Amino acid sequence: MNKFLFSILLGCAVLQAQPGINLQIVRDIRLQNLKRDYTGSTIRFIVPGSTSVMGVLKDVTDKNFIISHNGSPAVY
């Protein structure tokens, strides 16, 4: 019974906390982490149209990824 009650209370707490999350702040943190952890590393991602892109990450901005693809910069 105690485990069940605890599970219900925990579920309610998690669901109530979700609307308070600012999605822009989460996005900015993820972009900062991507830039910090992967600049200079080879990355691969999918762009709209299901095209796979691979290159060395040079910079991350609010709107774009800048990678070196075949020796020249490309913006996605």
C-alpha atoms as one frame of an Amber mdcrd trajectory, in Angstrom:
protein
   0.000   0.000   0.000   2.822   2.410   0.871   4.599   1.755  -2.438   1.369
   2.358  -4.348   0.694   5.642  -2.523   4.296   6.751  -3.047   4.046   5.941
  -6.768   0.851   7.974  -7.114   2.348  10.972  -5.290   5.559  10.810  -7.319
   3.594  10.623 -10.576   1.504  13.649  -9.606   4.619  15.634  -8.677   6.290
  14.865 -12.008   3.193  15.745 -14.031   2.703  18.990 -12.144   6.328  20.057
 -12.701   6.231  19.582 -16.503   4.195  22.709 -17.426   6.732  24.882 -15.595
   9.611  23.909 -17.891  10.679  26.661 -20.282  11.403  24.879 -23.567  13.622
  27.714 -24.859  15.912  27.394 -21.835  16.150  23.621 -22.325  16.954  24.152
 -26.032  19.668  26.717 -25.213  21.274  24.387 -22.669  21.307  21.521 -25.174
  22.898  23.740 -27.846  25.559  24.942 -25.376  26.327  21.345 -24.415  26.545
  20.313 -28.082  28.969  23.146 -28.797  31.074  22.446 -25.691  31.257  18.677
 -26.115  31.413  18.174 -29.894  33.168  21.190 -31.482  36.038  19.749 -33.512
  34.515  16.261 -33.544  32.941  14.435 -36.455  29.155  14.443 -36.156  26.358
  12.944 -38.200  22.739  14.058 -38.243  19.610  13.906 -40.385  18.318  17.062
 -42.114  14.747  17.517 -43.375  14.109  15.171 -46.262  15.883  12.293 -44.462
  19.303  13.240 -45.859  22.236  12.169 -43.683  24.961  14.803 -43.212  28.395
  14.096 -41.747  31.256  16.497 -41.046  33.388  18.162 -38.379  31.401  20.502
 -36.129  32.890  24.005 -36.266  30.265  26.127 -34.484  26.730  26.074 -33.108
  24.487  29.147 -33.219  20.876  29.687 -32.164  19.714  28.900 -35.687  22.467
  26.850 -37.385  25.104  24.155 -37.153  28.306  25.010 -39.020  30.264  21.952
 -40.093  33.262  21.340 -42.296  32.122  19.020 -45.074  34.802  17.915 -47.565
  37.066  20.756 -46.423  34.576  23.599 -46.874  32.141  25.079 -44.348  28.464
  24.209 -44.669  25.569  25.663 -42.685  22.584  23.567 -41.616
